[in-house]
Amino acid sequence: MSINKELDDMLIDSSSPEQSKEDIQKYLEKKQAAYDALEASADPIDRARLQLDVAEALVGSGRADESWEKARSAFDTFIELEQWQDAVESCDVLYQSAQPASIVALAHGVWLSVTYPVDPTLTVNMLSYVIDETPAKADGAAIAAVVAHYVADVRAADDQHKSLTFLTKQLLANAAKEHSGVEDQDGLTAWMERLELLDPDVFLPRLSLVLGAIVPVDDWWFDRDVLREKIPQ
């Protein structure tokens, strides 16, 4: 599923793969025309959001290599203007573009989506990508799964808490099964104790280590210390 509800709804209504391709192309042309029509004085956030819409449509139309520069430029704008959720959505598109640095983009999106109080559904999506990218027997998948469940539990609004935590419980159970063959609740609890996955003061710093293994300290696209100072109090 894409990050764009308008595009998602269009694809849901499509009657066939061929129709989906046509719909994506129409969406791309619509967003590109809107972007081209922007005045020089247009709001930079609006400009970047249209740019990201174009980038996502390019991925959907099989032109992912063309999407990277647009999504990366939008990302830089969102970081500069402190639009954290938009920045995470840019990382999602960059990851989906399947380019050489897409895994680096994923790490940036995870860091931002855990650090800042963005839509927890987006955070869970980003962490689920980490699970998919991590070998089943590696602790990284377990750490990503428990952070996803923690974020869903503490950040989800009342109307989404039940459904989102149900999803993250499944992510955690699947991670435990793949990692150690865990099949029941008692086994899950013992597994979490053994891997030190019960205390956020322990497992959140471990997520930083997972991300650090993906992105060397000098290769981050932003200064994390500076961004930490901008966390809402």
N, C-alpha and C positions, 0 to 999 in steps of 0.2 A: 504494500500500500504506500502511496506517495504521501508527502507532507502537506499536499494541497487539496483541500476538501472539494473545491470546484472541479479539479481534474479527476479526483476519485469518483465523484458523483457522475461525471460524464462517462467514465469507463464502466461503472456499474450498469448504466443504461445502455451500453453498447451491446448489440445482438451477436457479434462475432468478432474474432481477432482482426479481420479486415476492417470492420467498422471501428474497432478500437484504434487502429493505426490512423484511420481517416480523422477520427475525433481528436487524437493527439496532435495531428498536423494542423487541424483547424485551430486548436487551442494555442499552438505555437505561433501561428500566423497572427492570431488575435493579440497575444501578449507582445509579440515583436512589434506590431503596428502601434500598440499603445506606448511601448517604450520609445519608438522612433518619433512619436508625436509629442513627447515631453518637451516643454520649454527649457531653455538653459537655466532658468531660475527655479525649476521644479524642486520640491522637497527631496533632499538626497536619500531619505529613508524610502519614500515612494519609488524613487528611481531604482534603488537597490532591490526593493521587493519585486518590481517588475523584471529586473535583470535575473533574479533568482527564479521567477516563474518561467522565464525563457530557458534558463539552464536546466530546470527540471524537465521541461517538455523535450528538450534536446536529448536528454537521457532516455526518455520514454520512446522517442522516435528512432533510437539506435544510433544517435550521433553524440555519444557520451564524450568523445574526445574534444568536441567543440564546446561542451558545457563547462569544462573545468575553469577556464579563464573567467567566464562570467560569474560563476558561483564563488570563485575565490575573490574576485573584486567586490562582490556583494558582501562577503564575509568581512573583508577589511573595513568596509563602510559601517557595518553593524557594530563591529568592535569599537571603532572610533566614536560612534554615537551612542554606545552603551545599550544597544538593542540586543540583549542577551539571547532571548528566544529565537529571534531572527538569525542570529549568528549560529546557533545550534542547528537550525533548519538548513542553513548553508552547508554546514558540515555533513548533514545527512545527504544532501545532493552530491557533495564532493565524494562521499564514500560510495554512493550508488553509481557514480560515474566509472568506477573500477579502473582508475588510472594508477600509475606507479606510487603516487603519494596518498592514495585514498585511505590507507590504513592510518597514516599520520593525521589526516583530517578527522577520522573517526576518534582518535585519541583526544583531539582538541574538543570535539563535540561532547564527548563523555565528560571531560574535565569541566567544561562550561555548564553542562546540564546537571551535574551533581553539585557544583559550587554555588550556582545561582538558582533561585526558586522559580524555575520555568515550569511549564506544564509537565507534571510528572509522567504523563503518557509518553511524551517525547523522550524524557530521561530513560524510561524503561526500554523504549525502542532502541536507543543508542547502546544501552548496556546489553541488549539481546544480540546486537551485532557483534559485540565483543565475545559473547558466549559462542556464537557461530564461528568466529575466527580462531578460537582457542582450542587446542587439542583437548579432547574429553578428559584425559587423565591429569591435565595440568590444573593447578590450584586457581589460575586466573579466571577460569569459567565459574568456579564456585564463588569467588570473590565478587565477580560481576553480578551473579545471580542474587547474592545476599544483599548487595548494595541496592539493586533494583527493588527488592522487596522492602527494604528499609525506607527508601525514598517514597515508594508508593504508600506505605503505611503512614508516614509522617506528613506528607505533602498533599495527598489526594483529597479533593473536596468530598463532602459527605455523599454527593450524588454519584461519585465515581469510585469511592473507596472500596466498596465490596467487589466490583467487577475487576478493578485494577489489581487489588491484592490477591484475588483468586488467580489471575494470570501470573503474578510474580511467585506465588506459592508453587505453581506448576513449573515455572522456570527453575526454581530452587530444587524441587523434587527431581526434575529431569537431570539437573547438574549433578545431584548426589548419586543418582542411578548410574549415570555415565562415568562418573569419577570413581565410585567405589562399590557399585552394585547395590546401593541402598534401595530397599523395597517397602519399608514401613515407617511409621512415625517415630517409633523408638530408635530405629536405625538412623533416621534423619537427625534426631536430637543428638545422638552419640557422635555422628559424623560432624555436625556443626561444632560440638565441643572440641573434638579432636583437631579440627582445622581452625579453631579460634574464630568462629563466625557468629558469635553471640553478642559481642560487644562492639558497637560502632566506633568506639575510640581505638579499637584494634583493627577492624577490617577496613575502615575508610582510609587510613594511612597505607594499608596494603594495596588498595586500589591505585594510589599514587605510584607505588612501585611498579604495578602492572603497566600503567601508562608510561612511566619512565623507561621501561624496557622497549616500548614502541618508539618513543620520541626522545632522542638524546637531549641533555639539558640545554645545549646551545642551539637546538633546532626548533624550539617552540616559536610559533608565529606571533606570540605576544608575551609580555612580561607578566607571569602569573602573580608575582608579589604585588605589582601595581593593581592588577584586577582584583586581588583579594581585598584590597583597601576600599573597593567600591561595592562590596557586598552590602545589601540593605541591612540595616540594624533592626 
